[in-house]
Every structure is written in C-alpha cells, then in structure tokens.
Amino acid sequence: MYRFLIVIEKAHDNYSAYSPDLPGCVATGKTRDQATRNMYEAMELHVRGLLEDKLPIPKSRSFAEYVAIPSAAQ
C-alpha cells in the first residue's frame, strides 16, 4: 500500500487537488469530495504507470499541519 498527502484547494467554481510527492499528478472536481475521488483515481493510474514502466515509486515525504496565529486586534 502507498500513502500520499493530497492538497485540495478551492478555485473559483471548483476544487483542484495535487500531491506534492507525485509531481504532475493533479485532478479537479466540482465539489471537494469529487476532487478527492478524482485525485484518488489519478494517483492510482499514476502509480500503476510507474510500476508498468518499472520506475521507482516516490516515497511519501510531505505532511501538513495547521498553525494557529493569534489575532492582533482585540
């Protein structure tokens, strides 16, 4: 099993997704859930293609965190 971080961003009328560990692997969707599903499928195809071409699967090295910054105005 491979695990990769995906980043989902709200665009104007849709959502886009990408994985920092799989350059060039991107997806979009009208909703966040649709973008996530489309990204899952894109990642499956991407990894399958790498395996078929006998290329190495990148190691997952990315992570995400939220950082809370106190508001200055109070």
PDB file of N, CA, C and O in Angstrom:
ATOM      1  N   MET A   1       0.845  -1.174   0.000  1.00  0.00           N
ATOM      2  CA  MET A   1       0.000   0.000   0.000  1.00  0.00           C
ATOM      3  C   MET A   1       0.893   1.240   0.000  1.00  0.00           C
ATOM      4  O   MET A   1       1.919   1.293   0.678  1.00  0.00           O
ATOM      5  N   TYR A   2       0.479   2.215  -0.767  1.00  0.00           N
ATOM      6  CA  TYR A   2       1.170   3.504  -0.826  1.00  0.00           C
ATOM      7  C   TYR A   2       0.256   4.558  -0.230  1.00  0.00           C
ATOM      8  O   TYR A   2      -0.958   4.523  -0.428  1.00  0.00           O
ATOM      9  N   ARG A   3       0.846   5.500   0.502  1.00  0.00           N
ATOM     10  CA  ARG A   3       0.083   6.611   1.075  1.00  0.00           C
ATOM     11  C   ARG A   3       0.747   7.908   0.658  1.00  0.00           C
ATOM     12  O   ARG A   3       1.962   8.065   0.778  1.00  0.00           O
ATOM     13  N   PHE A   4      -0.065   8.839   0.166  1.00  0.00           N
ATOM     14  CA  PHE A   4       0.442  10.130  -0.265  1.00  0.00           C
ATOM     15  C   PHE A   4      -0.481  11.233   0.235  1.00  0.00           C
ATOM     16  O   PHE A   4      -1.703  11.085   0.246  1.00  0.00           O
ATOM     17  N   LEU A   5       0.118  12.325   0.643  1.00  0.00           N
ATOM     18  CA  LEU A   5      -0.639  13.511   1.013  1.00  0.00           C
ATOM     19  C   LEU A   5      -1.229  14.130  -0.246  1.00  0.00           C
ATOM     20  O   LEU A   5      -0.569  14.193  -1.283  1.00  0.00           O
ATOM     21  N   ILE A   6      -2.471  14.585  -0.153  1.00  0.00           N
ATOM     22  CA  ILE A   6      -3.022  15.395  -1.241  1.00  0.00           C
ATOM     23  C   ILE A   6      -3.411  16.750  -0.666  1.00  0.00           C
ATOM     24  O   ILE A   6      -3.812  16.862   0.492  1.00  0.00           O
ATOM     25  N   VAL A   7      -3.283  17.766  -1.494  1.00  0.00           N
ATOM     26  CA  VAL A   7      -3.669  19.127  -1.142  1.00  0.00           C
ATOM     27  C   VAL A   7      -4.861  19.480  -2.018  1.00  0.00           C
ATOM     28  O   VAL A   7      -4.815  19.327  -3.239  1.00  0.00           O
ATOM     29  N   ILE A   8      -5.923  19.951  -1.389  1.00  0.00           N
ATOM     30  CA  ILE A   8      -7.128  20.339  -2.121  1.00  0.00           C
ATOM     31  C   ILE A   8      -7.310  21.835  -1.928  1.00  0.00           C
ATOM     32  O   ILE A   8      -7.305  22.338  -0.804  1.00  0.00           O
ATOM     33  N   GLU A   9      -7.471  22.533  -3.038  1.00  0.00           N
ATOM     34  CA  GLU A   9      -7.633  23.987  -2.990  1.00  0.00           C
ATOM     35  C   GLU A   9      -8.943  24.389  -3.648  1.00  0.00           C
ATOM     36  O   GLU A   9      -9.332  23.827  -4.672  1.00  0.00           O
ATOM     37  N   LYS A  10      -9.615  25.359  -3.057  1.00  0.00           N
ATOM     38  CA  LYS A  10     -10.836  25.901  -3.646  1.00  0.00           C
ATOM     39  C   LYS A  10     -10.446  26.871  -4.741  1.00  0.00           C
ATOM     40  O   LYS A  10      -9.697  27.819  -4.504  1.00  0.00           O
ATOM     41  N   ALA A  11     -10.950  26.637  -5.929  1.00  0.00           N
ATOM     42  CA  ALA A  11     -10.756  27.566  -7.043  1.00  0.00           C
ATOM     43  C   ALA A  11     -12.041  28.400  -7.163  1.00  0.00           C
ATOM     44  O   ALA A  11     -12.880  28.391  -6.263  1.00  0.00           O
ATOM     45  N   HIS A  12     -12.179  29.101  -8.259  1.00  0.00           N
ATOM     46  CA  HIS A  12     -13.352  29.970  -8.425  1.00  0.00           C
ATOM     47  C   HIS A  12     -14.652  29.167  -8.401  1.00  0.00           C
ATOM     48  O   HIS A  12     -15.511  29.404  -7.552  1.00  0.00           O
ATOM     49  N   ASP A  13     -14.798  28.220  -9.327  1.00  0.00           N
ATOM     50  CA  ASP A  13     -16.038  27.445  -9.445  1.00  0.00           C
ATOM     51  C   ASP A  13     -15.852  25.957  -9.173  1.00  0.00           C
ATOM     52  O   ASP A  13     -16.785  25.179  -9.371  1.00  0.00           O
ATOM     53  N   ASN A  14     -14.675  25.545  -8.727  1.00  0.00           N
ATOM     54  CA  ASN A  14     -14.439  24.129  -8.498  1.00  0.00           C
ATOM     55  C   ASN A  14     -13.320  23.950  -7.480  1.00  0.00           C
ATOM     56  O   ASN A  14     -12.902  24.905  -6.826  1.00  0.00           O
ATOM     57  N   TYR A  15     -12.851  22.739  -7.358  1.00  0.00           N
ATOM     58  CA  TYR A  15     -11.732  22.412  -6.471  1.00  0.00           C
ATOM     59  C   TYR A  15     -10.639  21.757  -7.302  1.00  0.00           C
ATOM     60  O   TYR A  15     -10.922  21.070  -8.284  1.00  0.00           O
ATOM     61  N   SER A  16      -9.403  21.969  -6.908  1.00  0.00           N
ATOM     62  CA  SER A  16      -8.286  21.292  -7.564  1.00  0.00           C
ATOM     63  C   SER A  16      -7.492  20.565  -6.490  1.00  0.00           C
ATOM     64  O   SER A  16      -7.481  20.963  -5.325  1.00  0.00           O
ATOM     65  N   ALA A  17      -6.830  19.495  -6.904  1.00  0.00           N
ATOM     66  CA  ALA A  17      -6.055  18.684  -5.968  1.00  0.00           C
ATOM     67  C   ALA A  17      -4.741  18.281  -6.610  1.00  0.00           C
ATOM     68  O   ALA A  17      -4.650  18.117  -7.826  1.00  0.00           O
ATOM     69  N   TYR A  18      -3.720  18.124  -5.767  1.00  0.00           N
ATOM     70  CA  TYR A  18      -2.428  17.636  -6.236  1.00  0.00           C
ATOM     71  C   TYR A  18      -1.722  16.958  -5.077  1.00  0.00           C
ATOM     72  O   TYR A  18      -2.101  17.123  -3.918  1.00  0.00           O
ATOM     73  N   SER A  19      -0.697  16.198  -5.404  1.00  0.00           N
ATOM     74  CA  SER A  19       0.125  15.563  -4.382  1.00  0.00           C
ATOM     75  C   SER A  19       1.551  16.068  -4.533  1.00  0.00           C
ATOM     76  O   SER A  19       2.145  15.906  -5.599  1.00  0.00           O
ATOM     77  N   PRO A  20       2.120  16.676  -3.491  1.00  0.00           N
ATOM     78  CA  PRO A  20       3.499  17.161  -3.584  1.00  0.00           C
ATOM     79  C   PRO A  20       4.506  16.048  -3.873  1.00  0.00           C
ATOM     80  O   PRO A  20       5.581  16.307  -4.415  1.00  0.00           O
ATOM     81  N   ASP A  21       4.159  14.809  -3.512  1.00  0.00           N
ATOM     82  CA  ASP A  21       5.076  13.687  -3.708  1.00  0.00           C
ATOM     83  C   ASP A  21       4.928  13.006  -5.068  1.00  0.00           C
ATOM     84  O   ASP A  21       5.735  12.144  -5.418  1.00  0.00           O
ATOM     85  N   LEU A  22       3.915  13.381  -5.829  1.00  0.00           N
ATOM     86  CA  LEU A  22       3.699  12.819  -7.169  1.00  0.00           C
ATOM     87  C   LEU A  22       3.593  13.970  -8.168  1.00  0.00           C
ATOM     88  O   LEU A  22       2.494  14.300  -8.611  1.00  0.00           O
ATOM     89  N   PRO A  23       4.711  14.577  -8.522  1.00  0.00           N
ATOM     90  CA  PRO A  23       4.678  15.716  -9.444  1.00  0.00           C
ATOM     91  C   PRO A  23       3.925  15.394 -10.731  1.00  0.00           C
ATOM     92  O   PRO A  23       4.117  14.340 -11.338  1.00  0.00           O
ATOM     93  N   GLY A  24       3.069  16.322 -11.128  1.00  0.00           N
ATOM     94  CA  GLY A  24       2.309  16.156 -12.368  1.00  0.00           C
ATOM     95  C   GLY A  24       1.000  15.422 -12.193  1.00  0.00           C
ATOM     96  O   GLY A  24       0.202  15.352 -13.128  1.00  0.00           O
ATOM     97  N   CYS A  25       0.764  14.877 -11.026  1.00  0.00           N
ATOM     98  CA  CYS A  25      -0.481  14.148 -10.770  1.00  0.00           C
ATOM     99  C   CYS A  25      -1.467  15.130 -10.144  1.00  0.00           C
ATOM    100  O   CYS A  25      -1.308  15.537  -8.993  1.00  0.00           O
ATOM    101  N   VAL A  26      -2.484  15.505 -10.915  1.00  0.00           N
ATOM    102  CA  VAL A  26      -3.458  16.507 -10.478  1.00  0.00           C
ATOM    103  C   VAL A  26      -4.868  16.062 -10.844  1.00  0.00           C
ATOM    104  O   VAL A  26      -5.056  15.187 -11.689  1.00  0.00           O
ATOM    105  N   ALA A  27      -5.849  16.671 -10.202  1.00  0.00           N
ATOM    106  CA  ALA A  27      -7.248  16.386 -10.515  1.00  0.00           C
ATOM    107  C   ALA A  27      -8.090  17.592 -10.122  1.00  0.00           C
ATOM    108  O   ALA A  27      -7.654  18.447  -9.352  1.00  0.00           O
ATOM    109  N   THR A  28      -9.285  17.644 -10.657  1.00  0.00           N
ATOM    110  CA  THR A  28     -10.235  18.701 -10.298  1.00  0.00           C
ATOM    111  C   THR A  28     -11.605  18.075 -10.062  1.00  0.00           C
ATOM    112  O   THR A  28     -11.833  16.910 -10.386  1.00  0.00           O
ATOM    113  N   GLY A  29     -12.496  18.854  -9.502  1.00  0.00           N
ATOM    114  CA  GLY A  29     -13.866  18.397  -9.306  1.00  0.00           C
ATOM    115  C   GLY A  29     -14.751  19.563  -8.937  1.00  0.00           C
ATOM    116  O   GLY A  29     -14.282  20.572  -8.409  1.00  0.00           O
ATOM    117  N   LYS A  30     -16.031  19.423  -9.215  1.00  0.00           N
ATOM    118  CA  LYS A  30     -16.992  20.481  -8.903  1.00  0.00           C
ATOM    119  C   LYS A  30     -17.136  20.657  -7.394  1.00  0.00           C
ATOM    120  O   LYS A  30     -17.366  21.765  -6.911  1.00  0.00           O
ATOM    121  N   THR A  31     -16.999  19.557  -6.654  1.00  0.00           N
ATOM    122  CA  THR A  31     -17.069  19.603  -5.195  1.00  0.00           C
ATOM    123  C   THR A  31     -15.750  19.088  -4.621  1.00  0.00           C
ATOM    124  O   THR A  31     -14.930  18.505  -5.330  1.00  0.00           O
ATOM    125  N   ARG A  32     -15.568  19.317  -3.322  1.00  0.00           N
ATOM    126  CA  ARG A  32     -14.359  18.819  -2.662  1.00  0.00           C
ATOM    127  C   ARG A  32     -14.309  17.287  -2.704  1.00  0.00           C
ATOM    128  O   ARG A  32     -13.256  16.703  -2.962  1.00  0.00           O
ATOM    129  N   ASP A  33     -15.447  16.644  -2.451  1.00  0.00           N
ATOM    130  CA  ASP A  33     -15.496  15.179  -2.496  1.00  0.00           C
ATOM    131  C   ASP A  33     -15.178  14.652  -3.889  1.00  0.00           C
ATOM    132  O   ASP A  33     -14.465  13.659  -4.032  1.00  0.00           O
ATOM    133  N   GLN A  34     -15.701  15.311  -4.910  1.00  0.00           N
ATOM    134  CA  GLN A  34     -15.431  14.877  -6.282  1.00  0.00           C
ATOM    135  C   GLN A  34     -13.961  15.055  -6.625  1.00  0.00           C
ATOM    136  O   GLN A  34     -13.374  14.196  -7.282  1.00  0.00           O
ATOM    137  N   ALA A  35     -13.358  16.152  -6.194  1.00  0.00           N
ATOM    138  CA  ALA A  35     -11.928  16.363  -6.435  1.00  0.00           C
ATOM    139  C   ALA A  35     -11.098  15.290  -5.724  1.00  0.00           C
ATOM    140  O   ALA A  35     -10.106  14.805  -6.269  1.00  0.00           O
ATOM    141  N   THR A  36     -11.502  14.926  -4.516  1.00  0.00           N
ATOM    142  CA  THR A  36     -10.796  13.878  -3.773  1.00  0.00           C
ATOM    143  C   THR A  36     -10.905  12.542  -4.495  1.00  0.00           C
ATOM    144  O   THR A  36      -9.907  11.839  -4.653  1.00  0.00           O
ATOM    145  N   ARG A  37     -12.114  12.184  -4.937  1.00  0.00           N
ATOM    146  CA  ARG A  37     -12.298  10.921  -5.677  1.00  0.00           C
ATOM    147  C   ARG A  37     -11.494  10.925  -6.972  1.00  0.00           C
ATOM    148  O   ARG A  37     -10.847   9.933  -7.311  1.00  0.00           O
ATOM    149  N   ASN A  38     -11.535  12.035  -7.690  1.00  0.00           N
ATOM    150  CA  ASN A  38     -10.793  12.125  -8.950  1.00  0.00           C
ATOM    151  C   ASN A  38      -9.286  12.041  -8.706  1.00  0.00           C
ATOM    152  O   ASN A  38      -8.553  11.460  -9.507  1.00  0.00           O
ATOM    153  N   MET A  39      -8.832  12.620  -7.603  1.00  0.00           N
ATOM    154  CA  MET A  39      -7.408  12.562  -7.279  1.00  0.00           C
ATOM    155  C   MET A  39      -7.003  11.139  -6.930  1.00  0.00           C
ATOM    156  O   MET A  39      -5.927  10.689  -7.321  1.00  0.00           O
ATOM    157  N   TYR A  40      -7.842  10.435  -6.208  1.00  0.00           N
ATOM    158  CA  TYR A  40      -7.574   9.029  -5.886  1.00  0.00           C
ATOM    159  C   TYR A  40      -7.384   8.220  -7.173  1.00  0.00           C
ATOM    160  O   TYR A  40      -6.433   7.449  -7.295  1.00  0.00           O
ATOM    161  N   GLU A  41      -8.290   8.402  -8.118  1.00  0.00           N
ATOM    162  CA  GLU A  41      -8.192   7.692  -9.397  1.00  0.00           C
ATOM    163  C   GLU A  41      -6.936   8.098 -10.161  1.00  0.00           C
ATOM    164  O   GLU A  41      -6.260   7.250 -10.743  1.00  0.00           O
ATOM    165  N   ALA A  42      -6.623   9.392 -10.162  1.00  0.00           N
ATOM    166  CA  ALA A  42      -5.423   9.875 -10.858  1.00  0.00           C
ATOM    167  C   ALA A  42      -4.165   9.278 -10.230  1.00  0.00           C
ATOM    168  O   ALA A  42      -3.233   8.903 -10.941  1.00  0.00           O
ATOM    169  N   MET A  43      -4.138   9.190  -8.906  1.00  0.00           N
ATOM    170  CA  MET A  43      -2.979   8.638  -8.219  1.00  0.00           C
ATOM    171  C   MET A  43      -2.839   7.141  -8.499  1.00  0.00           C
ATOM    172  O   MET A  43      -1.730   6.641  -8.686  1.00  0.00           O
ATOM    173  N   GLU A  44      -3.957   6.435  -8.525  1.00  0.00           N
ATOM    174  CA  GLU A  44      -3.914   5.001  -8.874  1.00  0.00           C
ATOM    175  C   GLU A  44      -3.307   4.802 -10.259  1.00  0.00           C
ATOM    176  O   GLU A  44      -2.428   3.960 -10.442  1.00  0.00           O
ATOM    177  N   LEU A  45      -3.774   5.571 -11.223  1.00  0.00           N
ATOM    178  CA  LEU A  45      -3.256   5.464 -12.592  1.00  0.00           C
ATOM    179  C   LEU A  45      -1.783   5.856 -12.649  1.00  0.00           C
ATOM    180  O   LEU A  45      -0.992   5.218 -13.344  1.00  0.00           O
ATOM    181  N   HIS A  46      -1.426   6.888 -11.929  1.00  0.00           N
ATOM    182  CA  HIS A  46      -0.037   7.371 -11.914  1.00  0.00           C
ATOM    183  C   HIS A  46       0.903   6.293 -11.363  1.00  0.00           C
ATOM    184  O   HIS A  46       1.933   5.990 -11.966  1.00  0.00           O
ATOM    185  N   VAL A  47       0.540   5.723 -10.219  1.00  0.00           N
ATOM    186  CA  VAL A  47       1.381   4.690  -9.604  1.00  0.00           C
ATOM    187  C   VAL A  47       1.407   3.442 -10.480  1.00  0.00           C
ATOM    188  O   VAL A  47       2.463   2.833 -10.650  1.00  0.00           O
ATOM    189  N   ARG A  48       0.275   3.059 -11.030  1.00  0.00           N
ATOM    190  CA  ARG A  48       0.228   1.894 -11.927  1.00  0.00           C
ATOM    191  C   ARG A  48       1.154   2.102 -13.119  1.00  0.00           C
ATOM    192  O   ARG A  48       1.866   1.182 -13.522  1.00  0.00           O
ATOM    193  N   GLY A  49       1.149   3.309 -13.686  1.00  0.00           N
ATOM    194  CA  GLY A  49       2.026   3.617 -14.811  1.00  0.00           C
ATOM    195  C   GLY A  49       3.497   3.530 -14.435  1.00  0.00           C
ATOM    196  O   GLY A  49       4.311   3.012 -15.199  1.00  0.00           O
ATOM    197  N   LEU A  50       3.836   4.041 -13.250  1.00  0.00           N
ATOM    198  CA  LEU A  50       5.223   3.947 -12.789  1.00  0.00           C
ATOM    199  C   LEU A  50       5.641   2.487 -12.640  1.00  0.00           C
ATOM    200  O   LEU A  50       6.741   2.109 -13.041  1.00  0.00           O
ATOM    201  N   LEU A  51       4.757   1.663 -12.059  1.00  0.00           N
ATOM    202  CA  LEU A  51       5.065   0.249 -11.889  1.00  0.00           C
ATOM    203  C   LEU A  51       5.238  -0.449 -13.235  1.00  0.00           C
ATOM    204  O   LEU A  51       6.176  -1.225 -13.420  1.00  0.00           O
ATOM    205  N   GLU A  52       4.333  -0.174 -14.172  1.00  0.00           N
ATOM    206  CA  GLU A  52       4.421  -0.793 -15.505  1.00  0.00           C
ATOM    207  C   GLU A  52       5.702  -0.390 -16.226  1.00  0.00           C
ATOM    208  O   GLU A  52       6.291  -1.191 -16.950  1.00  0.00           O
ATOM    209  N   ASP A  53       6.129   0.852 -16.026  1.00  0.00           N
ATOM    210  CA  ASP A  53       7.360   1.327 -16.665  1.00  0.00           C
ATOM    211  C   ASP A  53       8.610   0.977 -15.852  1.00  0.00           C
ATOM    212  O   ASP A  53       9.725   1.371 -16.194  1.00  0.00           O
ATOM    213  N   LYS A  54       8.391   0.223 -14.764  1.00  0.00           N
ATOM    214  CA  LYS A  54       9.496  -0.187 -13.889  1.00  0.00           C
ATOM    215  C   LYS A  54      10.284   1.005 -13.339  1.00  0.00           C
ATOM    216  O   LYS A  54      11.508   0.960 -13.218  1.00  0.00           O
ATOM    217  N   LEU A  55       9.554   2.062 -13.012  1.00  0.00           N
ATOM    218  CA  LEU A  55      10.149   3.254 -12.415  1.00  0.00           C
ATOM    219  C   LEU A  55       9.882   3.234 -10.910  1.00  0.00           C
ATOM    220  O   LEU A  55       8.901   2.639 -10.464  1.00  0.00           O
ATOM    221  N   PRO A  56      10.735   3.869 -10.136  1.00  0.00           N
ATOM    222  CA  PRO A  56      10.530   3.847  -8.683  1.00  0.00           C
ATOM    223  C   PRO A  56       9.300   4.651  -8.266  1.00  0.00           C
ATOM    224  O   PRO A  56       8.967   5.671  -8.869  1.00  0.00           O
ATOM    225  N   ILE A  57       8.644   4.169  -7.231  1.00  0.00           N
ATOM    226  CA  ILE A  57       7.518   4.895  -6.646  1.00  0.00           C
ATOM    227  C   ILE A  57       8.118   5.874  -5.630  1.00  0.00           C
ATOM    228  O   ILE A  57       8.840   5.456  -4.725  1.00  0.00           O
ATOM    229  N   PRO A  58       7.826   7.164  -5.773  1.00  0.00           N
ATOM    230  CA  PRO A  58       8.391   8.134  -4.821  1.00  0.00           C
ATOM    231  C   PRO A  58       7.961   7.823  -3.389  1.00  0.00           C
ATOM    232  O   PRO A  58       6.850   7.347  -3.155  1.00  0.00           O
ATOM    233  N   LYS A  59       8.832   8.091  -2.454  1.00  0.00           N
ATOM    234  CA  LYS A  59       8.473   7.944  -1.042  1.00  0.00           C
ATOM    235  C   LYS A  59       7.649   9.153  -0.626  1.00  0.00           C
ATOM    236  O   LYS A  59       7.901  10.280  -1.054  1.00  0.00           O
ATOM    237  N   SER A  60       6.677   8.895   0.202  1.00  0.00           N
ATOM    238  CA  SER A  60       5.856   9.977   0.723  1.00  0.00           C
ATOM    239  C   SER A  60       6.656  10.726   1.781  1.00  0.00           C
ATOM    240  O   SER A  60       6.995  10.170   2.826  1.00  0.00           O
ATOM    241  N   ARG A  61       6.951  11.970   1.509  1.00  0.00           N
ATOM    242  CA  ARG A  61       7.756  12.774   2.427  1.00  0.00           C
ATOM    243  C   ARG A  61       7.033  14.033   2.890  1.00  0.00           C
ATOM    244  O   ARG A  61       7.519  14.750   3.764  1.00  0.00           O
ATOM    245  N   SER A  62       5.886  14.294   2.308  1.00  0.00           N
ATOM    246  CA  SER A  62       5.144  15.513   2.638  1.00  0.00           C
ATOM    247  C   SER A  62       4.229  15.290   3.833  1.00  0.00           C
ATOM    248  O   SER A  62       3.794  14.168   4.093  1.00  0.00           O
ATOM    249  N   PHE A  63       3.945  16.354   4.551  1.00  0.00           N
ATOM    250  CA  PHE A  63       2.981  16.330   5.630  1.00  0.00           C
ATOM    251  C   PHE A  63       2.363  17.714   5.722  1.00  0.00           C
ATOM    252  O   PHE A  63       2.866  18.672   5.134  1.00  0.00           O
ATOM    253  N   ALA A  64       1.287  17.809   6.452  1.00  0.00           N
ATOM    254  CA  ALA A  64       0.590  19.091   6.582  1.00  0.00           C
ATOM    255  C   ALA A  64       0.240  19.331   8.040  1.00  0.00           C
ATOM    256  O   ALA A  64      -0.011  18.392   8.796  1.00  0.00           O
ATOM    257  N   GLU A  65       0.226  20.589   8.420  1.00  0.00           N
ATOM    258  CA  GLU A  65      -0.181  20.983   9.755  1.00  0.00           C
ATOM    259  C   GLU A  65      -0.878  22.334   9.657  1.00  0.00           C
ATOM    260  O   GLU A  65      -0.565  23.150   8.790  1.00  0.00           O
ATOM    261  N   TYR A  66      -1.804  22.549  10.537  1.00  0.00           N
ATOM    262  CA  TYR A  66      -2.380  23.884  10.697  1.00  0.00           C
ATOM    263  C   TYR A  66      -1.608  24.589  11.794  1.00  0.00           C
ATOM    264  O   TYR A  66      -1.241  23.973  12.794  1.00  0.00           O
ATOM    265  N   VAL A  67      -1.363  25.859  11.614  1.00  0.00           N
ATOM    266  CA  VAL A  67      -0.687  26.680  12.613  1.00  0.00           C
ATOM    267  C   VAL A  67      -1.626  27.797  13.014  1.00  0.00           C
ATOM    268  O   VAL A  67      -2.111  28.536  12.158  1.00  0.00           O
ATOM    269  N   ALA A  68      -1.888  27.929  14.297  1.00  0.00           N
ATOM    270  CA  ALA A  68      -2.783  28.976  14.795  1.00  0.00           C
ATOM    271  C   ALA A  68      -1.978  30.214  15.138  1.00  0.00           C
ATOM    272  O   ALA A  68      -1.004  30.141  15.887  1.00  0.00           O
ATOM    273  N   ILE A  69      -2.378  31.336  14.599  1.00  0.00           N
ATOM    274  CA  ILE A  69      -1.752  32.628  14.865  1.00  0.00           C
ATOM    275  C   ILE A  69      -2.775  33.487  15.588  1.00  0.00           C
ATOM    276  O   ILE A  69      -3.858  33.717  15.050  1.00  0.00           O
ATOM    277  N   PRO A  70      -2.473  33.970  16.786  1.00  0.00           N
ATOM    278  CA  PRO A  70      -3.440  34.798  17.488  1.00  0.00           C
ATOM    279  C   PRO A  70      -3.717  36.099  16.729  1.00  0.00           C
ATOM    280  O   PRO A  70      -2.819  36.687  16.126  1.00  0.00           O
ATOM    281  N   SER A  71      -4.963  36.528  16.773  1.00  0.00           N
ATOM    282  CA  SER A  71      -5.287  37.784  16.099  1.00  0.00           C
ATOM    283  C   SER A  71      -4.667  38.946  16.875  1.00  0.00           C
ATOM    284  O   SER A  71      -4.597  38.915  18.104  1.00  0.00           O
ATOM    285  N   ALA A  72      -4.227  39.956  16.157  1.00  0.00           N
ATOM    286  CA  ALA A  72      -3.563  41.100  16.789  1.00  0.00           C
ATOM    287  C   ALA A  72      -4.573  42.114  17.320  1.00  0.00           C
ATOM    288  O   ALA A  72      -4.276  42.859  18.253  1.00  0.00           O
ATOM    289  N   ALA A  73      -5.753  42.141  16.733  1.00  0.00           N
ATOM    290  CA  ALA A  73      -6.740  43.155  17.129  1.00  0.00           C
ATOM    291  C   ALA A  73      -7.718  42.568  18.139  1.00  0.00           C
ATOM    292  O   ALA A  73      -8.536  41.711  17.804  1.00  0.00           O
ATOM    293  N   GLN A  74      -7.621  43.048  19.398  1.00  0.00           N
ATOM    294  CA  GLN A  74      -8.587  42.631  20.416  1.00  0.00           C
ATOM    295  C   GLN A  74      -8.734  43.675  21.457  1.00  0.00           C
ATOM    296  O   GLN A  74      -9.507  43.503  22.400  1.00  0.00           O
TER     297      GLN A  74
END
